[in-house]
Amino acid sequence: MQVKSGMTGDLALLLLLAVLWGASYTFIKIGVETIPPVTFIAARTLIAGGILLAILRWRGIAMPRDAATWRRFAFQACMNSVVPFTLIASAERSVDAGLATILNSTSPIFTFLLTALITRHEPVTMRKLFGVGAGIVGICLVVGTQALGGLGHQFWAQLSIVVATVSYAGAAIFGRGFRGLDPMLPAAGSMLCGAVMLVPASLVWDQPWTLAPSGASILALLGLSVFSTALAFVIYFRLIHTLGSVGTTSQAYLRVPIGVGLGAFFLGESLAPIAWLGMAFVVAGVAAMTIPARGRMVAR
């Protein structure tokens, strides 16, 4: 009963993470309309890192003091925030939030490939292969052939999102190395390291004191920082430990209909009717990749 309850909780957190990160693409699209990408992401990491640090202090948990752990935090920051956050924010100045969601949803595929070919820390099973395949079919149905036909436009912006996706995949695998730490420690540490890297770049390149961001962009930045970053990263690091790297990144399949739907509702982007069928394939793919085999459930 405890195993079943724990698994139900993990799947609920996976859905919540998909909602939080699905909304991030709409937040970014609105934010970068009047805030340059580097400054936008510098503020995102600084605000999120500050919130997480404050919560840790309130909980009475101290940040690590050893240099080795902070080097790992810095590397995780590069892989999971500095590089992908900035690439996606830059790309969304010309790419729709829905298309950005779709392109970025391929992270489980890259995680699966990296796991199968390099690290081999998780078994390659037929269920995970089915999950990848079902997810791809679902993505194609959600996007529709017209949207896929648009992949040739704004090539470099779209390629940037794919590079960000590969970076996320590597971060999901590297994040397993933080096992044993409170989930908020690597989340806060990586955000603070990201801010240390990005704030100086923002001051030099964008001179943020000269900017005049709109109210909508500021609200989008706050929503992105508090909900889609601070809260989402705590959930992310917990699920890395319970569902594994491939299972955790499989929330990207759920993120597709959520992200595309939010883009359609708030930004007026189009959503194909066949997306409903695609969502069924998406859910099937997530279930196949995240629900452990019966033997593993008993062993846990």
Backbone torsions as a table, in degrees:
resi	resn	phi	psi	omega
1	MET	NA	-40.0	179.3
2	GLN	-65.1	-39.1	178.9
3	VAL	-63.4	-44.8	-180.0
4	LYS	-62.3	-43.8	179.6
5	SER	-62.7	-42.8	179.2
6	GLY	-63.6	-40.3	-179.5
7	MET	-67.0	-39.8	177.6
8	THR	-61.6	-41.7	177.9
9	GLY	-63.8	-40.3	179.0
10	ASP	-64.2	-40.9	179.8
11	LEU	-68.7	-34.4	175.8
12	ALA	-65.3	-41.2	177.0
13	LEU	-66.0	-35.2	178.1
14	LEU	-63.1	-41.7	178.0
15	LEU	-65.8	-43.5	178.8
16	LEU	-61.8	-41.2	178.6
17	LEU	-62.6	-39.6	178.3
18	ALA	-62.9	-39.7	178.5
19	VAL	-65.7	-47.0	-178.4
20	LEU	-62.1	-44.9	-179.6
21	TRP	-78.8	-27.6	174.1
22	GLY	-64.3	-37.1	178.8
23	ALA	-71.3	-22.2	-175.0
24	SER	-61.8	-31.9	-177.7
25	TYR	-69.2	-35.9	175.0
26	THR	-69.7	-42.7	175.5
27	PHE	-56.3	-45.7	-178.1
28	ILE	-64.6	-44.8	-178.9
29	LYS	-57.7	-42.1	179.4
30	ILE	-72.3	-40.8	-175.7
31	GLY	-65.6	-43.6	-174.8
32	VAL	-78.6	0.8	174.4
33	GLU	-63.9	-34.1	-177.9
34	THR	-130.6	-0.8	177.5
35	ILE	-121.5	123.7	179.3
36	PRO	-57.8	147.1	-173.8
37	PRO	-54.6	-45.6	-177.0
38	VAL	-63.9	-44.8	178.2
39	THR	-65.4	-40.2	179.3
40	PHE	-60.2	-45.7	-178.2
41	ILE	-75.3	-33.6	175.3
42	ALA	-60.5	-45.0	178.0
43	ALA	-66.0	-38.6	178.9
44	ARG	-59.1	-49.7	-177.8
45	THR	-69.2	-36.6	-179.2
46	LEU	-66.9	-46.2	-179.8
47	ILE	-65.2	-47.9	-178.6
48	ALA	-63.5	-43.4	179.0
49	GLY	-62.6	-40.6	178.7
50	GLY	-64.2	-40.9	178.2
51	ILE	-63.2	-46.7	-178.9
52	LEU	-64.4	-40.3	178.9
53	LEU	-63.7	-41.3	178.6
54	ALA	-63.3	-41.0	179.2
55	ILE	-66.2	-40.2	178.0
56	LEU	-60.7	-43.4	178.7
57	ARG	-65.3	-39.1	177.5
58	TRP	-62.9	-34.8	178.1
59	ARG	-80.7	-8.4	179.6
60	GLY	80.4	22.7	179.9
61	ILE	-104.0	124.3	-178.7
62	ALA	-89.2	146.0	174.8
63	MET	-69.5	148.8	177.2
64	PRO	-58.8	152.7	-179.3
65	ARG	-111.3	-11.4	-176.5
66	ASP	-82.0	144.2	-176.8
67	ALA	-65.1	-33.4	-177.6
68	ALA	-61.4	-43.7	179.7
69	THR	-65.5	-40.0	179.9
70	TRP	-69.1	-30.7	173.3
71	ARG	-64.7	-39.3	176.7
72	ARG	-66.5	-39.7	175.8
73	PHE	-60.3	-42.2	-178.6
74	ALA	-64.7	-41.0	178.7
75	PHE	-66.3	-42.8	176.9
76	GLN	-61.3	-37.9	178.1
77	ALA	-60.7	-43.7	179.4
78	CYS	-62.3	-44.3	-175.0
79	MET	-75.5	-32.5	-170.1
80	ASN	-113.6	-4.6	179.2
81	SER	-142.0	-61.0	-172.8
82	VAL	-56.3	-55.4	-176.8
83	VAL	-71.1	-57.5	-175.5
84	PRO	-67.9	-40.1	179.4
85	PHE	-57.9	-47.0	-176.1
86	THR	-68.6	-41.4	179.1
87	LEU	-62.1	-44.3	-178.3
88	ILE	-68.3	-42.4	179.1
89	ALA	-61.4	-41.6	178.2
90	SER	-64.8	-41.9	-177.9
91	ALA	-66.5	-34.4	-175.6
92	GLU	-74.2	-1.0	170.5
93	ARG	-71.6	-19.6	178.7
94	SER	-128.0	-14.5	-177.7
95	VAL	-105.3	138.8	177.3
96	ASP	-62.0	150.3	178.8
97	ALA	-60.1	-39.0	180.0
98	GLY	-63.8	-44.1	179.4
99	LEU	-67.3	-37.0	176.3
100	ALA	-61.8	-41.1	177.6
101	THR	-59.6	-45.2	-176.4
102	ILE	-65.6	-48.5	180.0
103	LEU	-61.9	-40.7	-177.6
104	ASN	-73.9	-15.7	-178.3
105	SER	-72.6	-7.0	179.9
106	THR	-79.7	4.8	-179.6
107	SER	-56.4	-38.0	177.9
108	PRO	-62.2	-32.0	-179.9
109	ILE	-66.5	-45.5	178.3
110	PHE	-67.5	-38.0	176.8
111	THR	-62.9	-43.2	178.6
112	PHE	-60.8	-45.3	-179.3
113	LEU	-65.6	-43.8	178.4
114	LEU	-62.9	-39.5	179.2
115	THR	-66.0	-45.6	-175.7
116	ALA	-71.5	-35.7	-172.7
117	LEU	-96.4	-25.6	-172.3
118	ILE	-119.2	-67.9	-171.6
119	THR	-78.0	-38.2	179.4
120	ARG	52.9	35.5	-178.9
121	HIS	-88.0	-8.5	176.1
122	GLU	-129.5	143.7	-178.3
123	PRO	-66.9	142.2	174.7
124	VAL	-92.0	107.1	-176.0
125	THR	-111.6	163.8	177.8
126	MET	-64.2	-32.9	179.3
127	ARG	-64.9	-39.8	178.2
128	LYS	-69.2	-36.9	175.4
129	LEU	-62.5	-42.9	176.9
130	PHE	-62.9	-41.1	179.5
131	GLY	-60.3	-43.6	177.3
132	VAL	-61.7	-46.8	-179.2
133	GLY	-63.0	-45.4	179.6
134	ALA	-63.3	-39.0	178.5
135	GLY	-63.4	-40.7	179.4
136	ILE	-64.7	-44.2	177.9
137	VAL	-59.7	-45.5	179.9
138	GLY	-61.2	-42.4	178.3
139	ILE	-60.5	-44.4	-179.7
140	CYS	-62.3	-38.5	179.3
141	LEU	-70.5	-39.5	179.3
142	VAL	-65.5	-44.1	-177.6
143	VAL	-70.8	-43.6	-176.0
144	GLY	83.4	155.0	-176.5
145	THR	-65.2	-29.5	179.5
146	GLN	-66.2	-44.9	-179.5
147	ALA	-65.8	-41.1	178.4
148	LEU	-63.2	-31.9	177.4
149	GLY	-66.2	-19.7	179.9
150	GLY	-84.5	2.0	-177.1
151	LEU	-66.4	-17.6	179.8
152	GLY	-76.3	-18.4	-179.9
153	HIS	-83.0	151.6	179.9
154	GLN	47.0	51.3	-171.7
155	PHE	-55.4	-47.4	-173.7
156	TRP	-67.8	-35.6	177.2
157	ALA	-65.2	-41.7	-180.0
158	GLN	-69.7	-37.7	176.7
159	LEU	-63.2	-35.3	177.7
160	SER	-60.9	-38.9	179.3
161	ILE	-67.5	-37.9	177.4
162	VAL	-64.6	-42.7	176.7
163	VAL	-60.7	-41.1	176.7
164	ALA	-61.0	-36.9	179.9
165	THR	-64.9	-41.9	176.7
166	VAL	-62.8	-39.1	177.8
167	SER	-62.5	-42.6	176.5
168	TYR	-59.8	-40.4	-179.3
169	ALA	-62.4	-44.9	177.2
170	GLY	-63.2	-37.9	179.7
171	ALA	-65.6	-36.3	179.6
172	ALA	-62.8	-38.1	179.1
173	ILE	-74.2	-44.5	180.0
174	PHE	-63.6	-32.1	-178.3
175	GLY	-62.9	-19.0	176.7
176	ARG	-64.8	-22.4	-179.1
177	GLY	-69.9	-9.1	179.1
178	PHE	-92.9	12.2	178.1
179	ARG	-56.7	135.4	-179.2
180	GLY	102.8	-21.7	176.0
181	LEU	-89.8	149.9	171.1
182	ASP	-57.3	134.0	-175.7
183	PRO	-54.3	-27.3	-178.2
184	MET	-75.7	-19.5	-178.6
185	LEU	-67.4	-53.3	176.6
186	PRO	-66.5	-30.1	177.4
187	ALA	-64.1	-49.6	179.9
188	ALA	-67.7	-44.5	-178.2
189	GLY	-61.1	-43.4	-179.3
190	SER	-70.1	-35.5	177.3
191	MET	-66.2	-43.7	-179.8
192	LEU	-65.8	-40.4	176.2
193	CYS	-63.1	-40.3	177.2
194	GLY	-61.9	-40.7	178.5
195	ALA	-64.3	-40.7	178.9
196	VAL	-60.6	-34.6	179.6
197	MET	-78.0	-37.7	-170.0
198	LEU	-91.5	-32.8	-178.0
199	VAL	-60.0	-46.4	177.0
200	PRO	-60.4	-38.6	178.0
201	ALA	-63.0	-39.9	178.1
202	SER	-63.1	-43.6	-179.0
203	LEU	-63.1	-37.4	-177.7
204	VAL	-77.8	-47.7	-171.6
205	TRP	-83.7	-43.1	-170.9
206	ASP	-102.2	-19.4	-175.5
207	GLN	44.8	68.6	-171.0
208	PRO	-57.4	-22.0	178.8
209	TRP	-67.7	-13.3	179.0
210	THR	-93.6	-5.4	-174.7
211	LEU	-82.8	158.4	176.3
212	ALA	-133.1	72.9	-176.9
213	PRO	-67.6	149.1	178.3
214	SER	-76.1	162.8	176.7
215	GLY	-62.0	-37.4	179.4
216	ALA	-64.1	-40.7	179.7
217	SER	-66.1	-39.3	179.5
218	ILE	-65.8	-43.2	177.9
219	LEU	-64.2	-38.5	177.5
220	ALA	-63.5	-40.8	177.6
221	LEU	-61.7	-43.5	179.9
222	LEU	-66.1	-43.7	177.9
223	GLY	-62.1	-42.3	179.1
224	LEU	-63.9	-43.4	-175.5
225	SER	-70.4	-46.1	-174.1
226	VAL	-76.8	-50.5	-172.5
227	PHE	-93.0	-50.9	-174.4
228	SER	-82.6	-3.6	178.3
229	THR	-123.2	-66.1	-175.9
230	ALA	-59.5	-57.6	-179.3
231	LEU	-65.5	-42.7	-176.8
232	ALA	-63.2	-38.0	-177.3
233	PHE	-71.2	-32.1	174.9
234	VAL	-62.4	-45.7	178.5
235	ILE	-63.8	-42.0	-178.0
236	TYR	-58.2	-50.4	-177.4
237	PHE	-68.4	-30.1	175.6
238	ARG	-67.5	-44.4	-177.7
239	LEU	-69.6	-29.0	174.9
240	ILE	-56.6	-37.0	-178.3
241	HIS	-79.8	-30.4	-174.8
242	THR	-97.3	-38.5	-178.2
243	LEU	-102.6	-14.4	-176.5
244	GLY	88.5	168.9	-174.8
245	SER	-68.6	-44.1	179.7
246	VAL	-66.2	-43.6	179.6
247	GLY	-61.7	-41.5	-178.7
248	THR	-67.8	-45.0	-179.4
249	THR	-71.6	-11.9	177.7
250	SER	-69.1	-12.4	173.2
251	GLN	-61.6	-14.5	176.8
252	ALA	-60.8	-29.3	177.6
253	TYR	-67.8	-40.2	175.0
254	LEU	-67.7	-31.7	-178.2
255	ARG	-64.0	-25.9	-177.3
256	VAL	-61.6	-62.0	-179.5
257	PRO	-62.8	-32.7	179.5
258	ILE	-67.2	-50.7	-178.8
259	GLY	-64.1	-43.2	178.7
260	VAL	-65.8	-40.5	179.4
261	GLY	-64.1	-42.3	177.8
262	LEU	-65.3	-38.6	177.0
263	GLY	-63.4	-38.0	178.6
264	ALA	-68.6	-40.8	-175.4
265	PHE	-73.5	-46.3	-173.3
266	PHE	-92.7	-28.0	-174.6
267	LEU	-113.1	-2.8	178.7
268	GLY	75.8	17.9	178.2
269	GLU	-77.0	151.2	-173.7
270	SER	-82.8	147.3	178.0
271	LEU	-131.1	123.6	-176.7
272	ALA	-71.0	142.4	179.2
273	PRO	-59.9	-31.2	-178.0
274	ILE	-68.1	-4.8	179.8
275	ALA	-59.1	-28.7	-180.0
276	TRP	-62.3	-42.9	176.6
277	LEU	-65.2	-40.0	178.0
278	GLY	-59.7	-37.5	-180.0
279	MET	-63.8	-32.9	177.7
280	ALA	-64.0	-42.9	176.7
281	PHE	-64.8	-38.0	179.5
282	VAL	-60.9	-48.7	-179.3
283	VAL	-62.7	-40.1	178.1
284	ALA	-62.0	-41.3	178.9
285	GLY	-64.1	-42.6	179.0
286	VAL	-63.2	-44.8	-180.0
287	ALA	-61.0	-43.4	-178.7
288	ALA	-64.5	-32.4	-175.8
289	MET	-91.5	-17.2	-173.6
290	THR	-112.4	-29.4	-179.5
291	ILE	-81.5	117.8	-177.1
292	PRO	-69.8	160.6	177.0
293	ALA	-64.2	159.8	-174.3
294	ARG	-59.4	-39.3	-179.3
295	GLY	-63.1	-38.7	179.4
296	ARG	-69.1	-35.5	180.0
297	MET	-64.7	-38.6	-179.8
298	VAL	-69.2	-35.9	-175.2
299	ALA	-73.4	-24.5	-175.1
300	ARG	-70.7	NA	NA
